[in-house]
Amino acid sequence: MLRALVLMFLMTLPVQAEEVVTGLSQNRVAITANFDGSEILIFGAVKRDKPAPTGAALEVIVTVAGPSKPVMVRRKAKRWGIWVNADAVEVDAAPSFYAVATTGPFNDILKNTEDLRYKISIPRAIRSVGAPMTVLDSASFSNALIRIRTAKGLYQLRPGTVELDQETLFKTSVALPSNLTEGDYSARIFLIRDGVVVDAHETAIEVSKVGLERWLYTLAHEKPLIYGLLSLFIAIVAGWGASAVFRYIRT
Amino acid sequence: MQIYLPIAEVSVNAFLLLGLGGIVGILSGMFGVGGGFLMTPLLFFIGIPPAVAVATEANQIVASSFSGVLAHFRRKTVDFRMGTVLLIGGLIGAAFGVQLFNTLKQAGQVDLLVKLCYVVFLGIIGTLMFIESLNALRRSNKPGATTQRKKHNWIHALPFKVKFRTSGLYISVIPPLIVGVFVGVLAAIMGVGGGFVMVPAMIYLLGMPTKVVIGTSLFQIIFVTAFTTLMHATTNYTVDMALAVLLLVGGVVGAQIGTRIGLKMKAEQLRILLAILVLSVCAKLAMDLLLEPSELYNLGDGGH
């Protein structure tokens, strides 16, 4: 009976010509005290139940995204002779980290409509709804956000870095910078033919502080008074200790 | 050696932080200033988020000032009575300053105000100190020159006079109390100890002897910055203990060296060096406001 149900269920699923099967070198990134960036290897294979279609070549895009948060983008302007923050636009959601790796030039392998649908490119991964009426060029604010984060290595567009072997096996590595924030990251893999996404797969990567880092962070947020007093205690002990050591050296 | 800071959430070189702490510590011990007005901008520069830099710096100043003040305790160059009066004013001022800071933060212009405060105060104090100490240096170089006696001014006409034996003063408590409040407000807004304002105020306004001034200002700074640290830790969660430990290890060692250098130098020389230092920080910050920045945009936390 159960077998029959499973069989029926399987038969109702749409028949996909090509499916992606993936793996990660690690699905957990631990931020330790000496964390200095990390590298994630994303690899996989294309599963087919019939020979690969001829015609357009298979392309693969891999994205890794950090948790999304609203960001306030401010622009400086010259007022009364000095440069001050003038206009501000809030970007509703921008990932803290976003990397796009592809098998070829981004605009050549993916149609714009598909990009809109799956939000794959960096500008599409950022959600910006409304700018205040006083700001006419809100696009330059989200461009600035991308520019600043790209300069910090937080946003990466790396065409041609996914290796695809015989239209079946693919692999790429994504470098996570040292200024990483913790949270639930996600890796997405898209199989593309003729500019259209034929299959997509999403998998989670957990980025979290561990050990001393974790302990200090938790203490600072859950018992701030104790944390503050501990900070002061360390400061006073260090100050007194240095003074005592120097007096000892002199005598 | 890279180290990941748990609260700041950035990875920085541990030796860079130790070195910065050491250099600022030497200056702190030499001049009796907390060093915050140098360290806070330096921390911004190496990529520490401003909110974390300001709060953590307060904690670090506690350590370097404590280390510095112990050397002064032994030499009996701390005026406790004067220090306490300044401290009472300082705590009132810091509490008020934190409120003012939060109000300005909501207006979105806190950065500008902090920088303007730096430029204005460092500029005025640096210039005055430079001119004064240059004159003093010229006088002391002339053989047989008479040192100027303390003048009686309006400060001596105020009520509530108290004897400050260590400083050799008999003045009203009102001027030191006002100085304390003023320094407390500045300390909270600018994320500094406030020594660079307090030291000149004590010398020129209250007429305290230079050797007593340094110990006494350190004494007041310890308590005001400890109070500020606790305020930041409990309201903004921005004190980074790992960052503070690295800075203070360098800082306390530097402060010890600095105190010894300071004792070997003449008061006029100390003052002229401090004046030059204050003026150069001022010039750097003024340039940032006057010149067109290479990146016009900046990012902040959204979701308000």
Interface residues (C-beta under 8 A of the other chain):
Chain A: I31 T32 A33 N34 F35 D36 G37 K69 P70 V71 M72 V73 R74 R75 K76 A77 K78 G81 I82 W83 V84 N85 A88 E90 V91 D92 F141 A144 L145 R147 I148 R149 S178 N179 L180 T181 E182 K209 L212 E213 R214 L216 Y217 A220 H221 P224 L225 Y227 G228 L229 L230 S231 L232 I234 A235 I236 A238 G239 W240 G241 A242 S243 F246
Chain B: M1 Q2 I3 Y4 P6 I7 E9 V10 S11 G47 N59 Q60 V62 A63 S64 S65 F66 S67 G68 L70 A71 G108 Q109 D111 L112 A226 T229 L230 H232 A233 T234 Y237 V239 M241 A242 A244 V245 L248 V249 V252 V253 A255 Q256 D288 L289 L290 L291 E292 P293 E295 L296 Y297 N298 L299 G300 D301 G302 G303 H304
